[in-house]
Amino acid sequence: MNALPLAFGAPAILAGLIALPVIWWLLRVTPPRPVREIFPPLRILAQLLKKEETPNKSPWWLTLLRLLLATLVILALSEPVWNPRPETLTGKEPVAIVLDNGWSSNEEWPARKETAERLIGDAANSGALIYILGTAERANTDIGPFDATTALERVRALNVRPIPVDRAAAFARLKTALADISGTRIAYLNDGIDTPAADAALKSLQDAKIASMIWYQPSISAISAIRQAENSANGLTVHAVRASNDHGQGAVTIGAFDEKGRRIAETGLVFSAGEATGQAVINAPYELRNDFHTLRIDGTAQAGATFLIDDNNKRRRVALLSGSDADLSQPLLSPLYYISRALEPFADLLRPRNAELVRAVPELLEQKPSVVIMADIGKLPPETERLLSDWVNNGGTLIRFAGPRLAGSDEDPLLPVTLRKGERSLGGALSWKESQPVAAFPDNGPFAGLPTPQDVTVTRQVLAEPSSDLYDKSWANLADGTPLVTGETRQRGQLVLFHVTPEATWSNLPISGSFVDMLHRLVALSRNAGPAANGNGASASRAFPPYLILNAEGGLMPPTGDAKPLITKPGETPQVSFDNPPGFYGVEDAMSALNLFRPDGEIKPLARPDMSFPVTTARYAVDESLPLRGPLFALAALLLIADALAILWLGGHLRRRYRTVAASLAILLLPVLFAIAPSPAHAQQNDSKPGDEAIIEAVNATHLAYVITGDSAVDDISRAGLAGLSRALADSTALEPGEPVGVNPATDELAFYPLIYWPVDAAARMPSPEAIAKIDAYMQQGGTVLFDTRDQDAAAVSFENATTPSNQRLRDILAGLNIPPLEPVPSDHVLTKSFYILQDFPGRYRGSPLWVQASLSIEARSDRPVRAGDGVTPIMITGNDLAGAWAIDASGSPMFPTIPNDPMQRTYAFRTGINIVMYMLTGNYKSDQVHVPDLLERLGN
């Protein structure tokens, strides 16, 4: 039974309200029990003249109290509910509940299931048959009709699938099931995302004698997905898509994870206003990008937010072609020998079985290589040239090496640049006086970042005709500026030319380590064109067993029994389905990724169709109804207690004894109060806690603190160094610090120390997450941590090219902290003038900059002695081993020499420490000296 704003689960019990008049009559004619009193004889005699009276009916207020009590009990037993939602499915006609349980439904799934359960409850009240249908289920799944209990079980058994919904198949099954039934009500709980066949699938229901439809559609503005990732020369380019109707600017963070789930890189991606797509580049070294296993959008728990990177980004199929036959008796002179040795560790090499290019090239291309390498092949047959050109335009990478044949050929369209006839060599017409070394690799090519080969020289090369774009196409040059390697993007593919031979005749490049790195870069940046063909060169289908699959939250898990091998067919792109969910297919060392989104995938809102039957829009709502059974029973219990007290009062039991009872309670409670009340001394003792003495000691004086690493040698140096700095502060300033204090960030209170010195030791145990959290809070609340890697003798501190173990450990520590942008101390920073005037900040070593929070929004002004700012930097980083320079022994002598051994360097090291401490205690007061003339003028007036 439903009625606004009150509903009852058992309305039949409300019939008990008819008995209220009878109860009222019984209560009214039944008087309270007479008061019975026992008095002494004299008291009885004094009352002999009084007329005894007995009430003939119950007082009206007591009758009303009991009637109200009975009414509350009857209402409570009828299970009332306040403000329930109105029933949406009333009547005995069949009900079909259709749920979208595809990849985008995960975050809305609890509300969707709750709505479905409430709809089943509505249908159960009228006894209607119920159909339950998920749009991402198998075609043979039973959809009903069910009774309410079975339908509820089926809904609770439905789960989100990491696959797209198939509305066409789902509604076709529903239409078939309802072919002989008329008047069916449909509740469509959709995911709000359009699919190509959605409109046609819904319109097909118009012939199914449907009575009405309730349309539930959520907001999709928060849904975004990764649809493509491209390994380019400078980084991994990630393409993401969001709802096409979301016109505001938005941003997401995309993390890159290795195969163990560790986050190793990330990037921010911004959707411009009015744009549904966006892209960002993960700038990471090639070696790190090679470890990428998955990409995920942070804060989104659905399969579309995860993109899988398979072995195609790590290993390529490379086809090798040579213009001359290899001499097996002299393999070192073979054109492909060094190329094969360089590529075998990370590529699958394909070789033709036929020496004729007209037959060899098609044979190799049928095996879907990502790279074709041609060694000194000149003019190609027209048919072969056209075939290779189409292959390059579709994404292939063609790498060619020069030689006598190529140098003597005519204009070739499969070259990135136009070549001059002949070659340049020592002693020739275009000769060098000496062999040419290789220049540093330019930043605009795929070899950027590789070390310059110092031992590579070139004695002969083919030259490119000068052109306006030759510089942009030059990926490697000789010292005289002539190109060594040129490249060009041709539609989706690439053309690359080495201007020397692949064997060590024109250059010693092929026998150098740089040759391996250069080929590795080129092959890794190429595209993988798909599964290889079979052994005889004919295309064939292949089956890849499921290895890891995506779950509804976008995480990888072992394959379930529903996942089947992925069948790949020539010319067809594998599709995500119930049998083949997104995931990795293959074996551990050769996996192929099946991603949910295609490169052109979109997220469009699903439009409500215009149907021939009524369609009502509803929303997924949380049940806001309030059951009243419990509160009514509680109120009835209170009235029952009030009735009992009234009976006692009318019977006289409370009139004469309430004072006695109160006095008795007071007497009984008084000893208890005295027992639990602590004495003043005892209370004062309980107020103290362990560690209070250390806290009092810490606040009585300023103490410099250092982090205890666990290495006694390092900790002793830190303590001796801060002791030496404390003595220097006492000698040079008005500050008299206490003894240095070693702290454990995970357990000790850090708020008492203005500065904490942290010697970074790669051999020490990594701080716990609790310690990192406390350090972060300490820095956020005004404290400063001075990190000292103490490795300037090994390598200068640099956040871009740090390679020392201490620097790597510092990176690991800082990864868990909220670190502001940093910069070396500028010349106008307060630290350069807080006590002494300093130009640099040496320690035991000299050369490492002192990094502090960057003053990005503070401009230097000529009328101020230093740059203004608020507060002090929460972090300082150096590698100069400050504590080693400050450390003194018991006699006050330095414990370690400075490097170089310069007495003034130690003096400046102490001045560095004094400036740091003064800066920590006084802040940016130097920046306010500009006001001194005005203050003096006011004082004079």
N, C-alpha and C positions, 0 to 999 in steps of 0.2 A: 504494500500500500504506500503510495506517495502523495504528498501534499505539501505545498510550499507554505511556510518555511520549515515544516516539521513532517517527518515520516516515521513509520513504525514498522519494525521487523516482524512483530507478532501482533497484528492489530486485533485478533480475536479476543485477546485478553482484555481489551478495552470494554468488553461487555460487562466486566465486573463493576464498572461505574454505575450500572443500574442498581446495584445493591446498596449504594450510598444512602438512600432514604431509610432503608431498613436499619442500616448501621446507626444512622442518626437517631432513630426512634429507640433502639436498644440502649444506646449510650445515654439518651436523655432521661429515660425512665429508670435507669440503674444509678442510684445515688452512690456517692463515695462511702467507703466504710466509715462508720461512726468513730469518733475519737474515744479511745479508751484510756482513762487516767486513773492512777492509783494514788490516793491522798492519805495523809495521816488522819486519824479520827477527828481531830479538831477541825481540820480543813473540810471534812465531810459535813460536820455539823454547821460550819459557816455557810455551806452551800445548800442546805436543806430547803431553804425558802426559794431557791432558784428553780425555774421550770426547765425541765430537760427538753431539748429540741433535737430532732433528727431530720436532716434534709430529706425531702421527698423526691428530688430530682438532681441530676448532675448539673454543675455550673455550666453556663453557655460557652464560656471560653475553653473549658476542658473538652466539651463536646466538639467544638470547632477544631481544636488541636488534634483530636483523634480522627475526625473526618479527613482532615488534611493529611494525616499520616497514612490512612488507608488509600487515599487518592494517589499519593506519591508511590506507594508500593505497587498499585495497579499499573500506573504509568511506566514504572521502571521495568516491570515484567513484560510489557508490550514492546520493549527494545526501541525506544524513540531515538531518532537522529535529527539533530538540528541543522538546518540549512543544507540539506542534501541537494545534489544536482538533480535536475529534472530528468526523467527517463527519456531516452532518445529513441529506443526501439520498443514500442508497445504494439501489442497485437499478436495474433497467432500465425501470421504469415512467416515463411522461412526467412532467415537472416544469413547473409554472407559477409564474413569479416575478412577482408583482404589486407595483408600487411606487407609492405616493402621491407625486406630484411637483407638488402644488399650492403655493399661496402660502406655507404655513407650513413647508415642507420645506427652505428654503434653508440654515439653519444646521446642520441634521442631514444634509444631502445627501451630503457626502463619506463619512460613516460608512455611509449607506444604500447608496451605490454600491459601497463596498468589501465590504459584506455580500453584495450581489447577485453580485459577481464571485467571491467565495469559494463561494457556492452553485452557481454555474455550474461552478466547478472540481470540486466534489463530483460533480455530475451528469456531468461529462465523464469522470470515471474509470470510470463504469459504462456510458457510451455512451448515456445516456437522451436523448430529444428534449426540447427546452426551449422553453417559451412565455414571451415577455417582454411585459409589459403595463403601461403607465403610465395612471393614472386621470385625468390632465389632458391627454390627447392627443385628436386628432381621431378620429372614429368609424371612418374608413376606414384607419387606420394598421394595417399588417401586424403581427400578434402571433405568428406562427409556425405550425408548429413550426420551430425552428432547430437546427443543430448547435452545439456549444460555442463554436466560433470566431465564428460569426455572432451568436450570442446575446451574446457578450462585446462585440462591436462595437455591438449595439443598445443595450445597457445604457450603454456609454460615450457614446453619442450622445444619450441622454435628458438633458433639462435641466429645471430647475425652472420652472414657469409661474406667473406672478403672478395666478392665477385659482383659484377653488375646485375641488376634485376632484369628478368625476362618477362616483361608485361604481356607481350604478344602471346607467348605460350601459356602463361598463367590465366589470362582472361579467356583464352580459347577453351581451356579445360573447364573453367567455371561456366562458360556458356553451354558447353556440352552437358554438364551436370544439371543445369537448370532448364534444359530443353523442354521438359514436360511440366514445368512448374511456373505458375504465374503469381505476380504480386510479391516477388522477393524484394527485400530491403537490403541494400549493400552499404557497408561501412568501409570506406577505403582509407586506410591509414598509410599514406604514402610518405616518401622521403623528400619530396619537394624538388627532385632533380629530374630533368627531362631526359628521355632516351629517344632514339630515332623512331621507334615503332609505338611510342606511348599513345599518341593521339588516335592512331588507327585501332590500337588495342581497345581503348576505351569506347570509341565509337561503335565497335563491333557488338557491344552490349545492348544497343538500341533495339536489336531484334530478339532479345531474350526475355521479353515480358517483365522487365524490371519495374517495380513500383516507385522506388525512390533511391537516392544515394546520399550518404553523409560523407563529406569531403574533408578529411583531416590533412593539413599540410603545414609542416614546420618551416621556420626560417632557415635559409641555407647560407646566410651571410658569413658565418664563421667557418665554412668549409673551404679548404684549399687543398691542392694536391700537386705532386711533382709528376710531370709528364715526360721529361726528357733530361738527359745529362750527356754532355759532350766533352770529351777530353781534348782540349785545344792546346795550342803551343804554350800558353801562359798559365793555364789552370783548367779546372773542371768547371764548365759552364752549366749551371742548373736552370732549367726552365720550369716554372710553376704556373698554375692556373687557379683562379678563384671563381666565385659565382659571377656570371656576366652582368647581373643586375645590381651589383655592389659598386657604386660609382665613386665612393670616397677613397682617399689614399689609405693604404694599409701596408703593414710590414710584418714579416715572419722571419724567424731564425731557422736556418737549415743546418743540421749537424751531420757530419760524416763519421761513420763508425766502422771499425775493422771487424773481422770475422768473429772476434771474441766479444763484441758488443762494446768495446771501449771507444769513447769519443776522442777522435784524433784531430779534427778540424771542424770549423764552422764558418758560416757566412750569413750576412743579413740580406734579405731580399725584399725589395720595396715594390708594391703595386702602385703605379701612378694613378692619379684620379681619373676615373673613366676607363681605365684599362683592366681587362680581365686576366691578362698574362703579365708575367714579369720574369726577369732573369738576373742571376748573380753569378759571380765567379769565385770559386774557392781557390785562392792563391796559395798553392802548396807545392813543394818540390815533387818532381815526378816520382821519386821513390816512395814518398808518403801517399801520393794519389794512387799508386799501385796497390796500396793496402786498403783502399776504400772498399767496403763490402756492401754497405747500405747508406742511404741518405734519408733523413727523417726531418719533418717539420716539427719543431718543438711545440708542445702544448696541444697537440691534436692527436686523439686516440682513434684513428681509423686507417684502414688499409691504404687508402689513396694518398696518405701523407708519407708513405714509405716507398722509396725507389731502390730497386735492387741493381747492383753493379756486378756483372758476372765476369767470367774469365776472358771474355772478349776484350776487356780493357787491359788484360795482362799478357795475353798470349795471342799471337796472330798466325795465320797461315800465309806463308811467303812463297811465291813462285819464283824460281830462278831460271833465267835464260841467258845463254852466252852466245857470242858471235863466233866462237871457235871451239872445237872439240877439246876436252881436257886430256892432257897427256898423263896417263896413269903412272908412267915411269918417273915423271917429274911433277908431282902434285903441287909443289910450291909455285909453279909457273902457271897453274890453272887460273883462269879469270875468276872463278867462283870459289876458290879454295878459302881465301881469307873471309869472304862474305859468309860462307857456310860455317866456318869456325866461330865467327862473331855472333851469328843468329841462332845456332843450335840450342844454346841454353834456355832461350825464352820464346822460340817460335817453331812452328811446324813447317818444315821445308818441303816444297813440292817441286819435282823435277820432271821435265817432259820425257816421254818414252820415244818421241819422234824428233829427229833433228830438223825437220822442215818447219819453218815458222808458220806456214799456212795451216799446218795441222797441230803444231805444238801449242800455239797460243790459244786456240779454242779449247783444246784439251785441258790446259791449265785453268782457264777461266771457268770452265764447267765445275771445277772443284771449289769454287767460291773463295778465292784467296782475297785477303785484304791488301796485300802488297805484291807487286810484281817488280822484280829487279832484273834489269837488262844490262849485261856487261858488254860494252863495245859492239852494239848492234846499230848499224847505220840505217839505211832506207828500208822501210818495211813494205811488204806488199800492200796495195790499196785496201783490199778486203780486211787484212789483219790490222792495218792502221785504223780503219773505221771501227773495227770491233774493240780495239784497245781504247780508242777515244770515247766510245759509248760507255765502256766500263769505268773509265776515269770520271766521266761526268756523273755517273751514278754513285760515286763515293769511293772509288778505288784510288790507291796511291801507287804511282809509277815512279820508280827510282832507277835512273840510268847512270852508267859510268862511261866516261870518255875513252877514247882509244883511236887508233889509226882509222878505223872504219867510220866512226862518227865524225872525226875531224875532216874527212874527205867527202862527207855526204852533202847533199843539197839541203835546202830549207826543210826543216822537219817540224810539223805541227805538234808533235808530242814532246817538245822541249819547252822549258819555262822561259828561255831567252833565245835570241837569234845569235848563232855562232859565226865567227869569222872562219873562212876557209884556212885549213892548215892548223898547226899548233905552234905554241911558243916554247922554245927550249934553249938550253945553254948551247951557245955556239951557232944558233940559227939566226935568221934574219931579224926576228924579234927576240933577241937574246938578253940574258942577264949576265952580269959580271960574276955573280955568285948565286947559289941556290937560295930560294926565298923561304923564309919561315912563315908560320901561320900567325896572323894577327888575332887579337882578342875577339871572341865571338860577339856579334852585335846583339843588342837587346831586342831587336824586332824579329828574331828568328827562333826556331825551336831549340837551338843550342845555347840559348842564353843561360848563364849560370855555370856552364861547364868550364873547367879550368883551361886556360890557354895551353895548347900542346907546345912544350918548349923544345922537344927533340924532333919535331916533324919538319921536314924540308921538302920542297917541290922543285924538280928540275925540268919538268915539261907539263904543259897544260893546254887546254883549248880555251880560247878567249871569246868573250861575249861582245857583241856589237854595243857600243855606247847607246844608252837610251835614258829617257827621263825617269823611268821606273826601275832602272838597274839597281839602284841602292836599296830600294825596298825589297827587291827579289834576291839580294845577296845575303845568304844565311851564314856564310863563312868566307873570309877574305885572306889574302896573303898580305905580307907586310907592305907591299907596294900598292895595295888597294885593289888589285885585280881579284875577281871572285874565284873562290875555290869550290863553293857549293851554292847553287842558286835554286830557288823554289818558287812556285806559283800555285795559287788555288784556282782550279778549273771547275766551275760550278760546284758540285759537292765533293770533288776529289782534289788530288794534289799531284803536281809534277815536280820532280826533284832531279837535279843533275849534279853529279860530282864531276868536276872539270879535270879529273885525273883518272887513271886506270884503276881497276880493283885489285890489281896485283902490284907488287913493289918494283915496278919498272919506271914509272914517271915520278913516283913519290914514295917515301917510306911511311906514308899515312896508313896504308892497310896493315902494317905490322906493328902499329902503335895501339896503346890502350884507348886513345881518343877515338879511333875508328869504331871500336865496339860501342862506346858511349853514344856516338853520333848515330849509328845504325839503330841502336836501341831507342833513342828518342824518336827517330822517324817512324819506326815500325809501331811504337806505342801510340803515336798520335794518329795512326791510320784507323780506318773503319774496318770492322769485321763484317763480311758480307753474308754470313749465315752458315749453316751446317755444310760440311764438305760432302762431296759426292762419293760414290763407291769407287772401288779400286780400278775398274775398267774405264773410268771417265764418264759413265752415264749417270744421270741424276737418279736419286732413289730416296725413298722415305726412310726416316730414322726414328727410333723410339728412345726417349730419354726418361729414365725412372725418376720419380719425385725424390728430391734429396731434403729440402727444407721448404716449408710453405708458410705463407703469411696467415696470421690469425686476424680476427676482427679488429684488434687494437693496433695492428700494424707491426707486430712482433713476429719473429721467426720461430717456428716450432717444427718438431718432427712430423712427417706426413701422416695423415690419418688414413683409415681404410677406404675413405671415399676418393682419395687422390689416385689417379691413374697415370701411366706413362704418357709423356707428351710426344705426340706423333707430329713430326715435321715433314711437310711435303714440298717438293720443288715449286717455287713460284707462289707459295702461300705463306702468310704470316700467322703463326699460332695465335689462337684466341683464348682468353680467360673464360673458363666455364666451371660448372659444378665439378666435373671430373678433373679439370686442370686449373686449380686455383692459382693465383700468383705465387711465385716462389722460385726456388732454384731446382733445376732438373739436370740430372746427369750423375756424375760421381764426384768425389771430393776434390780430385785434382783437375776436373774438367766439367765445370758447371755452366749451365746456360740459364739466364734469368728470363722469367716470364713476368712482365710488369703489368699492373692493372691498367695504366693509362697508355694510350698511344701518343706519339709526338704531337698530333693535332687534336688531342682530346680537349673537351670543353665541359664546363659545369654551367648548364643553363637551367633556369627555374622552370618547373613544371606548371603549365597553365591549366586552369580548370576548364574542362571542355563544356561546350554547349550541347546538352543532351535533350532527348525528347521527353524524358521524365524529370521530375524535380530533383535538383541537386542542392543540398544545404551545406554551407561551409561551417566547420567547427574547428576547435583548436584542442591540442593536447593539453589537458588541464589536470592539475593535481587535485585529488579529492579533498575539498575543504570542509566536508561535513564533520560534525562533532557528535559522537555518541553520547547520549544523556543518561544511559542506564546507570553508570557508576555514580555520577553526581546526584541522581534522584535517590538512589539507595543510601548515599551518605547523608543527604538531607533528612531522609526518613529515619535514619539511625539517630540523628540529633533530636528530632521530634520525639522519638521514643524515650531518649534520656530525659527530655523536658517533661514528658508525661509521668515518668517514674518520680522525678523530683516533685512534681505537683501532687502526686498521690501521697508522698511522704509529708509534704507540707500540710495538706488537708487532714492527714491523720495525726498531726501534732508532733510527729517525730523530729521535725527540724526546728520547731519553735523553742523547745526547752533545752535542746542539746547543742545548738550551734555554737554557743559560747564555750561550752565544755569541750566540744570537739576542737575548736580553734586553739584553745589553751593547751589541750593535750598535744596537738600537732606542734605547737611552738616549743613545748618542753622536749618533745622527741627530737626535733630538728636542731635545737641549740647545741647539744654535744657534737652533732655531726658538723655543724658550722665551725665550731672551735677546732675540730679535728682536722678539717681540710684547710683552714686558714693558715698560711705559712707565717712564720715569725719573720721580722724584718731582716734578720741576719740570713735566714734561710732563703728568703726571696732574693736578697742581693747575691747570694751564692748561685742561685739558679739562673740569674741573668747572664752570668759569664759563660762563654763558650770556648771550646778548644781553638787555639790560634789567636785569641784576643791579645795576648801579650805581643805577638809578632806584629799584629796590626798597629798596636799603640807605638811600638818601636819604629814602624815604617812611617808613620805620620809625624813623629816627633822631629824628624830630620829628612832632608832631601837625599834620597838614595838613588844611585845609578844601578840599573839592573842589567843582567845578561841572561840569555837563554841557556839552560843546562842541556848540552848535547848528549851527555852520557860518556863522552871521551874525556877522561881525566886530564889529559895533556891539553886539549883544547879549552876545557873549562878553567884550568889553572891559568892559562894565558889570558882568558877573558877577565878573570877576577883580578889578576895582577895588573892588566891594562887599565881597568876602570879604577883600581886603587891609585895608580899613577896619575890618571886624569883627575881624580878627586883631590890629590895633593896639589896638582898644578892649579886647580880652581881655587883652592884655599889660599895659595900663595899669590895669585894674580887678581882675584876678585873678592867681593864681599861674601861669596857663597862658601860655606863650609859643609860639604856633603858628608853623609855618614858612610859607613862601610858599604862596599858593593854587595848586592844581593843577587844570588842565583835563583831563577824562577823556572818553574815548569808550567808552561802556558795551559796545559790541560787541567791542572789542579789548583794553581795558586791564583790569588787575586792580583790583577795587574794594574788596577786603577791608582795605586799609590805611587807609581813610578812614571815620571814625565818622559823618560827615554829608556828603551830596551835595546841593548846591543845583541844582535843575533849573528854569531859566526856560522856561516853556512858550511857544513861539513858533508861531503857526498857519502862518507862512510857511516854517518849517523843514521839512526832510524827515522823514517819519514814521520813527521808529526801526525798525530791522530786527527780525525775530523773534528773532535771536540776541541783540540788545541787550535786548529785553524779557525774554528768558529769564534773562540775567545779572542784570538789575536785580531780577527776582523772587527769584532765589537770594540775592542780596545782602540783600534785605529779610528773607527767611526766616531768614538766618543772623545777624541782629542789627543790621544796618545800617539807617540811616534816610535816606529821600529826602524833601527839602523841595521840593514842587512850588509854583511861583509863577506864576500866570497873568498877573499884572501888569495886570489889566483892571478894577480896582475903580472906575476913573474911568468905565468904560463900563457895567458892570453888576456887582452884588454877586455873589460866588461862591455859587452855589446848585446843589445836585445835582438839584433838581427842575425848575427853570425856567431853566437855563443856556442862553443864546442867543449869547454872544459866540464868535468864532472860536477864541480861546484855550481857552475852556471846552470847546468841541466837540473840539478836539485833545486836551485832557486826558482827556476821556471815551474817545477812541480809544486812548490810551496805557493807561489803567487797565483797558480791556476785556481786555487780555492778561495782567493781573497778578492775583494772589490777594490781593485787598484785603479787610481786615477791616471790620466795621461802623465807621462814622465818626460823630463828633459834634463840635460846636464845643467848644473847651476849657472845661470847667466851672470854676466859681469856686473849687473846692477841688482842682484838678489841681496836680500838682507843678510844671508849667510856670509857674504864677502865683507861685511862691515859690522856685524853684530857686536864684536869686541875688538878684534884685530882686523886690519885691512889685508885681505888675502886675495891672491889671484887663482890659486889652485888649492887642493885639499889632499896633501900627501899623507901617507902612513908609513909603514915599513917599506912599502913600494911607492913608486911615483908613476903617474901616467894614466891611471884609471880615473874617469870623471866621477863626480859625485852626482848621482841622479836624485832629483826631487820632483815634487808635483809641479807639473807645467802650469805656468801662469798664462793660460791661453787667452783669457779675457782681460788681462791687465796690460795696459800700454805703458811703456816707459815714457817719462816726462823729464824735460830738461830742468824743471824747477824743483825736482825731488832728488835727494841723494840716492835713494834706492826705489825700486819698483814697489808700489803699494799692493796690499793684499789683505785678506781676512784670515786670521788664524795662522797655523803653521802646517807644514807638510806632514801627512801621516806616515810617510815612508821615505827612507833614504837608502840608496844602494851604492856600494863602492866595492872595489876589489883590491884596495891598497893595504889591507891588513892593519887597520888603525890600532887595534888592541896590541898587536905585536910591537908597534912603535911606542905605545904608552907604557908597556909592561915594565915594572921595576921590581927588584928583589927587596929583601928585608933591609939592606943597607942603602936603598935608594938608587942603586945603579941600574942602568938599562940591562934588560935580560937578552935582547936580540939586537944585532946590528941592523942598520938601515941599508937598503939596497937602492942606489949605491951608498957606500959608507960615508955619508956626509953629515956632520954634526948639525948643520942648519936644517937638514930635512927633518930631524927629530924635533927641533924647535918648532918648525912649521906644523908638524904633526900634532904637537900639544896645542898649538894655537887653533888648529882645525877643531880639535875636541872642545876647546873652550868656546869657540864661536858657535858650535853646534848646541852646547848646553845653554849658552846665553840666549840663543835663538829660541830654544825650546821653552825657556822660562819667561822670556820677555816678548816674544812674538815679533811683530813688524813695527816696533816702536820707532825705528829709525826713519820709517817713511813719513812720520809726522813731524820731523824736525823743520819742515818748511813753515810750520806755524810758530816757531820760536820767536821770530821778530815781533809778531803781533802780540804774543803773550808778554814779552818784555815791555812792549809799549804800554800795554794795559796796566802792568804792575807799576810802571813809572808814573802813570797818570793817577 
